């Protein structure tokens, strides 16, 4: 598939009164030209949305930029908050590992003994501290699974069929799990609350990453590292994609017990059991916990979100969705008029924009689209990468992720609806870059094999694709007035030492509520016409991207309940750090 370039909790409220902004049509509109604004002189914004890494995990070793240190490995609080504890609060003697390339055996168990939740013990080769993954799994190692294989504990190095890229196993990243892991800002339960145990403490050699090498190579554009950028919401990809386009979590309208169950929390706020945490009655489900008043569908109780709100992965009602998913298991289409999104807001204002996704044309059945690779035989998906359960013309690739397409959950973007024209394949983005035809706002979502998600993708392969995208933009005719934001949807289950807003008395300042923000994630602001590279330690979260767009084009904030996108910093601070005048 790689084809590029030969507040604190509020009182519970009902959904009908929580939100009420309206949005306009999403039909095609001419390009808008912003003046000096949150985007400075830039006329095109490109947001590249990667997958599942915390800041320390990926960018912790960045070092200095123009003499200023990036807040990473060795910074204040790093060592103190890295020690992981068990359910009693006692530090582990070592880190339990489950990835087949990190276990003991075959590595010597010389760093202490760990007791699992079931009472059994295991020797560990890893001290209770962060460790360099690349010392055990190199970027070129054949540890990545074939596209049609799920390997729960990873792929043994050089085993038959293994692919190059230095993949690890996946790590759980879910809504209430992460709140448990944060432990009120102590940052010491990541390992306890993880299905991958001690892998949470792993980090990569930052200066060996393709994006680091590119940005420090000859002719590279200037950049800003935003080292206090947090994922917008607790948990995983589905919810954080919703925060990227709507700054809120979707209510499951018309919910019934036959659909998705509410989550059930134990006394510690944990909905699940892990290898190191015993929970006899796990209830980790798609929806938030039930509210005490069953008529409330969007609220809070006990300091945590409650109601009929989808927070963990669910499928959209419109195609494309995971083949075979029953109607009752798919989120009813979100009413754009009640719960607006940035796409409809941009269109109503006359601002050109698109969401570009790798593999979209195949998954959505766009047989005439630039990304279609499934031939011209009606009824047959001919690309060998397509899912075996696909029904033509919906020929999604094996690693196409349906829940990474947030606008497809909204009614105005369903099949046959006006907004659908704004959902395009990544190949259309490449063509727009090359032809100097970028819209004012572009969101780019790489295909699964190229998005860096642990378990089925790797940092090496994903960042190689990221660099291809960046090179295409920076070599294109619109490079000097194009601003690129590269960030990640969420932490992927991996530890970070910086306390997010709302997590403890010494938390990072910033707006917060019962949905987040949460773990710090990597973020870069890149532009050919930035004056110099810099570090920006302004407190941001995912909705800062929305705030930047809203303030540039004079749009109303989207979150009418917690007002997150009205309260966060926009990225003008990063531009000023790089010498660009804004507003």
N, C-alpha and C positions, 0 to 999 in steps of 0.2 A: 504493500500500500504506500511505500515511501516514493513519491513521484516528483518531489519538489526540485525544480531547476535542474535539467540536465545540466441609664437611669437605674439603675436599681429597679427591682421588681415593682410593678404597679398593680393596683387592684384589678381583679379580673373584669374583663369587658366582653360583651358579645361581639361576634363578627360583624353584625349589622351596624354597630355603632363605632367599632374600632377604626375602620377605614372608610373613606368615602370620596377620594379624589377620582375624577373622571379623566379619561384619555381620549385622544382623537384617533382618526383613521391612520393605518400604517401603510397607506398607499405610497408609491414611489414619488419622491419629491426632488426638486433641484438642490444642488449643493449650497450650503450656507457658509458665509465668510465671517468668522468671529473677529472682533477687534481685540485690543489689549485686554486680557482677561486672566482667568485662572490658568489658561494655556499660553499666556504670553503671545508671541507672534506666530505660534504654530497654528496651522489651519487644518491639520489632520492628526487625529489621535488613533493609535493602534494599540489595542490591549491584547497581549498574548498570554493566555491563561494555561499555565502548566499544572502539574499534578503532584500533590502529596509529599511535600518535604517541609520540615521546619527550618528556620533560619540557621540555627547552630548545626543542624545536620548537613546543610549544603554550603552555606556561606560563612560558617563560623571561622574559617581560616583565611578570610579575605585579606586581613592585615590593614595597611594604611592606604588612604587615598589622599594625595596632596598633603601629607603630613598628619592627617587626622585618622585615628584608629577606628576601625569598624568594631562595634560591640559584639564580640564573638568569643572564641576560645581564649581563656585566660583573663577575660574582663571581670569587673567587679561582680561578685555573686555567682560566677560560673562554677567554681569548685564547690562552694557552700551549698548550692541548690542541685548539684548533680548527683549527690548520694541518694540512692533509692531505698525506700523502706518497705517493710512488710505490713500486714494488716494491723499489727500491734504497735507500729511506729518504730520498730527496731531496724537498723540498717542491715541489709543483706551482707553476708560474708563474701559473696561473689555474685556474678550475674548468670542466671540460667539462660542458656541459649537453646533455640529449637531449630534454627536454620541448619540444614544438613552440612553446610560448609563452615559452621561455627561451633558445632557441638563437641562435647568431651565425653567419649572419644569421637573422632580420631585425635583431636587436640588434647594435650595433657591436662588433667584436672588438678592444676597446681595452685589454684587461687581461691580455695575455700569451698564449702559445701552449702548448697541451697536446699531448703525444704519446700516441697511443692504443697499445693492446697490439699492434696489427698494424703499428706503425711509422709510420702516417700521422699528420698533425698537424691541429690545429684551433685557430682563434682563439677567445678567450673574452671575454665581456663582464663576467665575474665574477672578482673577486680571490679569492685562496685564503683565504677567511674566511666566517663566517656572513653570510647576507643575508636581507632581509625579503621573503618571497614576495609579500606583499600589495602591494608596490611594483610588481609585474609582473602579478600575477593577483589581482584584487580579489574580495571575497566575492560580489559580484553579477554578475561576469563569466560569460558563457555559454561555459564550457569543460568542462562535464560531459557524459559520453556518454549516449545513450539506454540503457535497461536491458539491451537485447539486443546491445549493441556493446562489444567490447573494443578499446580504442585503446592500443597498446603505448607510444606516446610522447605520449599525451594528445590532447586535442581542440583544434584551433586555435580561438582566440577568435572567436565569432560565426559559425562555420562552420554550414552547413545542418544542422538537427537538434540542434545543441548546446543544452544546458540550463543554466540559471543555477545558480550555487553556488560558482564559483571552484575547480573541481577541478584537481588536478595529475595526472600519470601516477603509476602505482604504483611501488614500490621493493622490491627483493628483501629478504626477511627470513626467513632459513633458519638451521638449527641450527649447522652448522660455519662458515658464512659469517660469522655474527655474532662468533664467537670469534676469527676472523681479523681482523675489523674492530676489535675491542676492543684487540688488540695488547698484551695483558698490562697494560692500564690506560693505555696511551699515548693511546688514543682517536683515533688518527690514520690509520686505514685504512678508515674508513667509505666514503669516496669510491672508493678503490682497489677495495674488495670489493663494489661495488654495480653493478647493471645500469643504474641511473639516474645514475651518476657523481655530479656535483656537487650534485644536488638534495638529497643527504643533509644539506647545510649550510644548508638553508632553514629559516626560522622564520616564525611568524604573529604578527600584531599582537595580543598577548594581551588588551589592554584593549578591543579591538574584538570579542572573541568573545562570542557570546550568553550563555554561562554566566557570564562575568565581569560583563557588564552586568546580568544578573539578580541576581547575588549582591551587587551594589553599588547596586541600585535600592531604592525605597521598600518597606518591609515585608518585605524579604528575610530568610530565616533566617540565623543565624550559621554560620560555616564554619571549617574548619581546612585549610590547604594542607600536605600531607605532602610535603616537598621532598627526601626521601631514600627514596622508594618505588621499588623496582626490579621489573622483570618477573621472574616466578618461574623461568623457564627460558630458555635461549638459543633464538633462532629465532622461529618464527611462531605463528600463532593456534591451530592444532590442539594443539600441545604445551602452550601456556600455558593453554588452557581445561582441559586435563587436570590441570594443577597447581592450578587454581582449585578443582576438585572432589575431587582425589585426592592432591595434593602429590607426584606422581611421574609418570614416563613409562610407557606401557603396553608390556609385552612382546608381541611377535607370536608367539603360541603356534602350534605346528605349522608354523612358517615353512618354505617351500621356495623354491628359486630361481625357480619359476614365479610367485611372488607379487611381492614388492617386493625389489629388490636392496639390498645393503648400500652405504653410501656409501664412496667411495675418496678418501683424502686425499693431497695432494702433500706435499713436504717442509716446506711452510709451514703445513700443516694445513688447506689450502683445497681444497674439493671441486669448484670450479667455475671457469669462465672468465668474465671480465667485459670490458666495453669497454676497461678500463685494466689488466687483469691477464691474462696469458697462462697458460693451463693446457692443455697438449696432450692430457691424458687426464682430462677432467672426470668425476667420479663422484658427483654430488649427487643422492642417492636418498632414499627414504622412511625407510630404517632407518639406525641408527648403523653405523659401520665394524665389520667383523668382528673378533672377539677372536682373539688368537693361538691359544687353545685353542677349537676349533670347538664343543665341548660346552657352553661358557659362553654363556648367552643374555642376561645382564644384568651387565655389569661395566665395567672401565676398562682402558685401555692407553695408554701414552704421555701420561698426564695428561688423556686425553679419554675420553668414554663409548664403549663398544663393546658388541656383541652384537646380538640380534634385537629391538631396541627401536625402536618407531615414534616418530620425532621430527619428521618433516616430514609434510605433509598426506596423510592417507589417509582413505578413506571408511568409515563404519560398516557393520557387517553387517546391522543392522536398518534397516527403513524409518524415516524417509526417508533416502535416499542419492542421490548424483548419478545420474540415469537412465542406464542402460546400462553401469554399472560392473560388470565381471565379478566373480564370487564370489572368485576368487583374488586380486583386487586390493583386497578389502575386509577390514579388520581383523577377525579372529574376535572374537566377543563376549567381553568381559572378564569373567572369573569374579569376581563381587563377594565371594565368600567368601575368595578368595585375595588379591585386590587391592581393598580396600574403598574406598568413596567417602563423601563427607560426607552425601549424601542418605540412604543406608542407615543411617548412624550416627545421624542425627537421628531417623529413623523408629523405630529400635530403642530410642531413649531416650524416645520419646513427645513429640517436638517437631515442631510443624507447620511445613511448608516447601513451597515449589514453585519450579520453574525455569520462568520465563515467557519466551517467545521470539516476537518479531515474525514473523508469517507461518507459525507452527507449525501451526495447524489446516489450512491449505491444503496444506502440505508433507506432513503426517502423515496426510492423508485423513480428518480429523475433520469429516465433513459436517454434524454437528449442533453444532459448536463455535462459540463467539462470534466467532472470527476467520475463519470460513469465508466466502469471497466467490465461490465457483465455481458458484453456482446449484443447481438441483434436478433437472437432467437427468442421469440415470445414464449414465456412460460419457463425458461431455463436460465438460472443464474450460472454463468460460465466462468466467473473469476474463481479460481481454486481457493481463494481466501474467504469466500462467503460462508456464513453460518449454515450448518447442515439443516437447521430447522427453518430456514428462510422460505418464504413463499413469494415467488416472482410477482411483481417487479421489486419487492422489498428485499434487496440482496445485501444486507449489512455484512461488513467484514467481521471476522471472528473477534476482533478486538475493538469494534465500534461500541462506544459506551452511550446508551440511550439516555441515561440520567445526567449526562454532561451537556444536554441540549435544553437549557432552561426555558427558552421562549416557546418551545414546542409544547409546554405545559399550559400555555395561555390560549384561550378560545380564538383570539384574533390571529393566531399563527397556525391554526389547524389546516388540514388539507382543504383547498378551495377558498380559504379566507384571505383577505387583502394583505395581511402581514406576512404571509408565507413567502412572498417574493424577496423578503429580506433575509431569509435563511438560505445560505449558499454554501457550496463546497469550497474547501481551501484552495482548490485549483483556480477558482474564480478570483480569489484574493491575489494569487501570484500573477494572474493576468492583469488585474487592476494595478498592481505595483509596477509591473513592467511597462504598462501602457500609460502611466501617469494619470490613472482614473480612479484613485482612491476616494471613497466617500469621506465625509467629515469625521465619522466615527466608525472604526472597525473593531470587532471582537474576533479573535482568532483562537480556535480550539483545535489543537493537533489531534490526529488519530491516535488510538490507544497505544500502538507500538511505539509512538513517537512523543508521548506526553510525560514520560519520566515516572509513571506510577509503579512503585515497587510491586513485585509479584508477577506482572506480565510485561513490564518494560524496565528500562534501566536509565540511570542518569547519563551514561555515556551515549547511548543511542538517541535518547530524547534530546539531549543538549546539542548533538550534532545537527539534528533537525532544526532546533531553535536557532543555531548559528546560521543555517541556510536561510531561514526566514529573515533574520536580522540583516544578513548580507544583501538579500534581495531588496529589502526596504532601503538600506543605506546606499545602495548602488543605483537606485531608481531615480527617475526624474523629479520626484517630489520629496527627496530626502531632506532638504534643508528646511522645509516647513512641516515635516512629519515628526511627531513626538511618539515614542514607543514606550509603553509600560509593560514590563515583563514581571509577572508575579504568579503565585501558586494558589490553587483553590483552598488548600488546607494542609495541615501538618503531617498527614499520613501516619499518625500514631507515634511520631518521633519527638523526643524531648527537646525542650529549649529552656534556657535559664532565665529569660527576661519575663517578669510578671506582667501579664496582660492587664489592661484597664479593668477595674472592678475586682481584682484578685488580691485581696489583702490590703493592709494599711499602707504599705509602701509600693503599691501597684503603679504601673505607668499611668500618668494622667490621661484621661480621655473618656468620652461618653461610653456607657455600657448599660446593659439591660439583661433580662433573663435569657436572651439568645446569644449573647457574646459581647464583645469580641473574645477571641481565644488565642491559642498559641501563635507566637511570632512566626512569620513566614518570609521567604526571600522576596525581595522586590527591587527592581532596577528601573530607573527612568533614563532613557537613551535618546540622544538626538544629535544629528550631524552638526547642527548649529548651536549646540550648547557651548558656552565659552570655556568651561573647564570641567573636569571631573570632580566629584565631591562626595562627602558623606552627609546625609541628612538624618538627624535623630528626632525629627518631628514625629509625634504619635499619630499613626494612620491605622485604618483598617480597610477591608475590602470596599466598604461603602464610600471611602475617600475617592475612588474612581468615579462613582456616581456623582459625588459632590463636585468634582472637577468639571464633569460634563454639564451638570445642572447650572453651575455658576457661570460657565462659559456661555451657554446658550439661553440663560434666563428661564430655566424650567423650574417648576415647583418641586420641592423635595417629595420623595415617594413614600417614605415611612410616616404615616399619620398617627401611629400609636406611640412609638418610642422616639421618633424624630431623629434617628441615628444619622441619616445622610444630611440632615439640616445642621447637625452639631459637630460633625467630624471636620478635621482639617482637610482641605483639598491639596492637590499636588503642586500648587503654586509655590509652596515653601521649598520644594525640591528644585524647582526651576530657579528660584532666587539663589539657592545654594550654588547653582551652576552658572551664575552670572547673568540670568535672563530677567528682564523687567516684566513684571506682571501688573495687571490692573492699573 
